[in-house]
């Protein structure tokens, strides 16, 4: 027995409302959806004697409802299959929607989240911070990026949250949507990397070793403060050009230094080394040794030279005229 027959029997025998939707084959040979509503009349013995009703084609409405269900299913599938935390909160601060990741991280069900506020779910200090950011987004009516902290079983986690207003047709915000990405591990690795870099820089500075990176395409040499110190240039000076470096070299050694650099660009070997003198403030000459590695592009052209510079004793380096560049003579 089909649903319409069951509904009709229930109406006639049990006086239940008769309101049912079903498909009918039309004269055009296609099935369309219809809504049937009716009301029977009964005699004194409770027997149905007649029935009146209406039949309405609702195919377009059913198609729209099906399209809406598919759209909602698509949205749910997308937000539930991401590692980001996604949520929507109304202007009253109550959650309207969250994704599966939100529920997993905070061990909460949809029923425990939707309809509740941050103060129902999180410690007061954290909830206050969330609310302050949400209010700012609603007031500014524009997307804003925040650094936020959320409690986890293993301790607080750091998040980058992109929050933006959802507006009605009149442009009035009715909710805030947030997409939050956990950057705790990335931040920890970044802090560790910075700490290691600081230790390396401290060690190099203690040993008076400068580190430099010469971009041959822009002719800009970026170096640590020790590089400028050894060359007798202001520490706060910006990137050096080739002319800046040559100007700091003792005049009698400039030709050989220029030849060494040109040879390094065209040598078949990536490593090179050379030495030259600089004139100190008291007029004394100090030897400096350079060593580095040439970086080439796919066509084999030199694009960068990276290396170190440090002081050296006169007897430890050859004279500039016989400087060695990647094993090839200049």
Secondary structure, 3 states (H helix, E strand, C coil): CCHHHHHHHHHHHHCCCEEEEEEEECCCCCEEEEEEEEEEEECCCCCEEEEEEEEEECHHHHHHHHHHHHHHHHHHHHHHCCCCEEEEEECCCCEEEECHHHHHHHCCCHHHHCCCCHHHHCCHHHHHHHHHHHHHHHHHCCCEEEEEEEEECCEEEEEEEEEEEEECCCCCEEEEEEEEEECHHHHHHHHHHHHHHHHHHHHHHHCCEEEEEEECCCCEEEECHHHHHHHCCCCCCCCECHHHHHHHCCHHHHHHHHHHHHHHHHCCCCEEEEEEEEECCCCCEEEEEEEEEEEECCCCCEEEEEEEEEEECHHHCCCHHHCCECCECC
